[in-house]
């Protein structure tokens, strides 16, 4: 008895029932109801809470705390309306204490810091002012301006002054840098000097050299790198914001031009791109061969990479023939792979070009879709600005918090909070000689101040939720507009009026809850990935501190080293687990984005809730898995090339401008870090290009989903005609169309 063949229909029913013919179906359903109402209510409550959070942060926060340096009492230097209005520079009493190991741990120099109007311009010690006071009172008048408060007479002893911490033991020639007084270093005959001196008194009976002072200044520079980087970045952004805006506008125009060209010459542009890729790789092969040939006979060029070992100077490797030969082999393999890919995937490339042209036709009939990325960009800008401003105001909320800082870093009370008004009268100052009660950060003991870290997490989470919701709203709106185009029997006569605005209104009115549901899932995954990254960074910092503690221990404390070396295997296991988690959640995020994208298409067409739409979209794609494989990623490849073209053009122009290499055409701005606005322009240009090219990508995805539905609903007969264009149907579906009469 012959075995019964498997029933393909039963196999297909595992992934849902195929769509059946419906003569009344004319595209996106008009009569629909609200979906996922519970998630809609939760989403609205979170937005209300987010607005209340912004208002509270605005009341308590003060962004000026980021811009102005702060003295040991927590007062701003140079802030208008305060006693320090004319004192905009921060002065350190004892720079030598900044060489303490605790400096980099606590991000604070354990010495008194006051606001001054100008930096010292000469060497002077407190003892010298006492000796010169009878004959020259001007020296004390000059010196007293660097004390906490001016004194009429220097009649107190040095030990009393140092104990009360009222004046520095000595001052040195300094210059303001980043609103801080730093020693005026210079080099004389190859020797480092301060104010033309190599040796000088520190005011405490010790002779110091310029190298020791330089080491202390370098410590403060590291603190400033950690604490003032944001301020310098802010200065660069303030200088170049209009150039950045202009670069983003040019990127927008280039994206528009590219889309217009793609609409008419999709195939031509693709083959131009591919010819360029093949040509660039071919030029690289020729250049490597030329360098390989030129090095023939040169001294030491026959050495191998193994002979010279690992070198920090990369140019040494470029002087070896083996290096250029390896480059040439790699490029030849890459060139062969590209050419073979183009040959064997030519049918898929033809399908991609056909989809792009069909998408161009859809955009031609619904041209308003090209404007929608501007709306998405506006929504994203509002979300990003609100999040950034709220984060800054939250970070600057609270009252000054003071902590105990010990120069030697061995005080048991270190890092505990303290009161600078009574600190010198407490037992802590006696138990830890030299300890200081210094301003650390802004905080407080109220409920609001205690929950500021939690509020920052809430701020970040709602920001991620809103960002994903904006993308979801755009995808659902565009899907509704392009679905209206696809299911129109006669194009453009049967296309509904204003399809984009109609789809946008339907998405907002009926499906805000469903879009919020999908974006919530993505936000939770992204939040978990951010937590993993944060934990990874914290663990690295803790391991570094343990290592430093190990080496800073006393010579007899061998146990510290053994304890630090013991958990090395555990660290490797934790690193492996972290990498696995990161990889898994990265894959999960990509999969959820793919499912959400197709679910939004089904929501736009049928108006069902998120879970049912996601299930229907998944089942539809599984039932047409071969057609999904045909689409694959070739279309995305074409769009990625366009993004690279736009980003590359803007990036090159921005690099030439910000590095001041276009003095003939235009003078570039003077910056602290030219790469800050450069990266901003490059990333911003890519995001702008991504926004515009996502219109095409969403168009093609929507047309493909509709095409799969079309094949299930209809059979190409006169009673059940296909809605897809005949040319694209001939490429995607090889089935021969048979009239209904012949079938009977």
C-alpha positions, 0 to 999 in steps of 0.5 A, a space after each residue: 500500500 502506497 504511503 499517503 503524502 503529507 497534507 500541506 494544508 494541515 502543515 499550514 494550519 499550524 501557522 493559522 488559516 490562510 486568508 479567504 476571498 472577501 469581495 467587500 475587502 477594499 484595503 484598511 478597515 474603516 469601521 474599527 474600535 479602540 485596542 489595548 485600552 489598558 496599556 493606553 491608560 498606563 501610557 497616559 499615566 506615565 506621560 502625566 508623571 513624566 510631565 510632573 517630574 519635569 516640573 519638579 526637577 525644574 523647580 529644584 534644579 539649577 543648571 548653573 551648577 554645571 557651568 560654574 566652579 564650586 568652592 569648598 563651601 559649595 558656593 559658585 564662582 562668578 555667579 551674578 547676584 552673589 558675593 562671588 560675582 567678581 570672583 570667577 576663578 577657583 584657587 587651591 590652597 595646597 596643590 601638593 596635596 592633590 598627589 594623594 591616591 584618594 584624588 582619583 577615587 573621590 574626584 576631589 582634591 583634599 585641600 581648601 578651595 576658594 573663589 578669587 578674582 585673579 590668579 597669583 602672579 608671583 612667589 610668596 609665602 606666609 612667613 615672608 609676608 610676616 617678615 616684610 610686614 613692618 617695612 612693606 605692607 603691600 605684600 600682605 595686602 596682595 597675599 591676603 586676597 588669597 585667604 578665606 577672608 582679608 585680615 588687617 594684619 598677619 600677626 598669627 603664627 604659621 601653625 595657627 593659620 594652617 590649623 584654622 585653614 584660613 590662608 595658604 602656606 604659599 602662592 605660586 605664579 599661576 594662570 587661569 585654565 578652565 576657570 581654575 588657577 594652575 601653575 605657570 609652567 614653562 621650559 627653560 633650556 629643557 628644564 621645567 620651571 614655574 615663574 622662571 624657578 626650578 626650586 622654591 619654598 612651599 611655605 612649610 619649610 620644605 624645598 620643592 621643585 617644578 616637577 612635584 608641582 606638575 605632578 599635582 597639577 596633572 592630578 587636578 587635570 585628571 579630575 577636570 577630565 572626569 568632572 568638567 568634560 561636560 562643560 567643555 563639550 557644552 562650549 563646543 556645542 555652543 560654538 558649532 550648533 548652527 554648523 551642526 544644524 546646517 549639516 543636518 539640513 544638507 543631509 535632509 536635502 541629500 536624502 530627498 534628492 537620493 529618494 527622487 533619483 531612486 524613484 526613477 533610476 533604482 536599477 541604475 543607481 544600484 549598479 553604479 553603487 556596486 561598480 563603485 564598490 568593485 572599483 574601490 576594492 580594485 584600486 586598493 588591490 592595485 595600490 597594495 601591489 604598487 607599494 609591495 613592488 616599490 619596497 622591493 630591494 629596500 633595507 629591512 623590507 624583507 622582515 616579517 611581522 613575526 620578526 618585529 613583533 608587536 609595535 605601537 608605531 603602526 608605520 613600521 608595519 607599513 614598511 614591510 612587504 609582507 604587510 602589503 602582500 597580506 592586504 592585497 590577498 585580503 582585498 582580492 578575496 573580498 573582491 572575488 566574494 563581491 563579484 560572486 555574490 553579484 553573479 549568484 544573487 542576480 535574481 534576488 537583486 532583480 527582485 529588489 530593484 523591482 520592489 524599489 520601483 514599485 515602492 517608488 510608484 507608491 510614493 509617487 501616488 502618496 508623495 506626502 509620505 516623504 514629508 513624514 520623516 520631518 514630523 518624526 524628527 520633530 517628535 524625536 527632538 522634543 523627546 530628546 530635549 525634554 529628557 536631557 533638560 530633565 536629567 540636567 535639572 535632576 542632577 543639579 537638584 539639592 543642597 551642597 553635600 560635604 564629605 571628609 577627604 584625607 590627604 593620605 587616604 587612610 582615614 576611617 571616616 573618609 567619604 562620610 558627610 560632614 559640616 564645614 562650620 564645626 568640622 575643626 572642633 570635632 574629634 574627626 579632625 583630631 583622629 585624622 590629621 590633615 583631613 578636610 571637610 570639602 564640598 562633594 556634590 548636590 543632594 539632600 535628606 528629603 524624600 525627593 533628594 533620596 529618590 533622585 537616582 530612581 527618578 533618573 531611571 524613570 526619566 530614562 525609561 519613559 524616554 526610551 518608551 516615548 522614542 519607541 512609540 514615535 517610531 511605532 507611530 510612524 511605521 503604523 501611519 506609513 503602513 496604513 498609507 501604503 496599504 491604501 495604495 496597494 488595495 486600490 483597484 484602479 490607481 490612482 483613482 481608487 486611492 482614498 483622499 489624504 491617505 497619510 493623514 487618514 492613517 495617522 488619525 486612525 493610529 492616534 485615535 484607535 491604536 495608541 494603546 497597541 503602539 504603546 504596548 509594542 514600544 513598551 516591550 522594546 523599552 523594557 528590553 533596551 532598559 535591561 541592556 543599559 543595566 547590563 552595560 552599567 553593571 559591566 562598567 561598575 564591575 570594571 571600576 571595582 576590579 581596578 580599585 581592588 588592583 590599586 588597593 592591592 598595590 597600595 597595601 603595606 609590604 607585609 600585607 601579602 594577603 591582599 594580593 592573594 585575595 585579589 588574585 583568587 577571584 580571577 577565574 570568577 571574573 572570567 566566568 562573570 565576563 562570559 555570562 555578561 557577554 552571553 546576556 548582551 548577545 541574547 538581549 541584542 538578538 531579542 531586541 532585533 527579533 522584537 523589532 522585526 515582529 513589531 514592524 510587521 504587527 504594525 502593518 497588520 494593525 494599520 490594515 485590520 485594526 486588531 489589537 497588538 497581540 493578535 496582529 503580531 500573531 497574524 503577521 508571524 503566521 503570514 510570514 511563516 506561510 510564505 517563508 520562501 517569499 520572505 527569503 526571496 526578499 531577504 536583505 538585498 533591498 536593505 543593502 541598497 538603502 544602506 548604500 544610500 545612507 552611507 553616501 549621505 553620511 559620508 558626504 556630510 562627514 567629509 565636509 564637516 571634517 574639513 570644516 571643523 579641522 580648519 582645512 578650508 581657510 580659503 572657502 570658509 573659516 572653521 570654528 576654534 574648538 576644544 575637541 573637533 571630534 565632538 561636533 564632527 561625530 554629532 554631525 555624522 551620527 545626526 546625518 545618518 539618523 536623518 538619512 535613516 529617517 527618510 530611507 525608512 519611508 522606502 523600507 516601510 513601503 516595501 515591507 507593507 507592499 510585501 505583506 499586502 502581496 502575501 495577503 493578496 496571493 491568499 485572498 485571490 487567484 488571478 482570475 477575472 472574479 478574483 484578480 490580483 491587486 499587485 502590478 503584473 510585472 512584480 507579480 511575474 518576478 515574485 510568483 512563478 505560478 502561471 495565471 489561469 482564467 477561472 473558466 479553464 480551471 472549471 
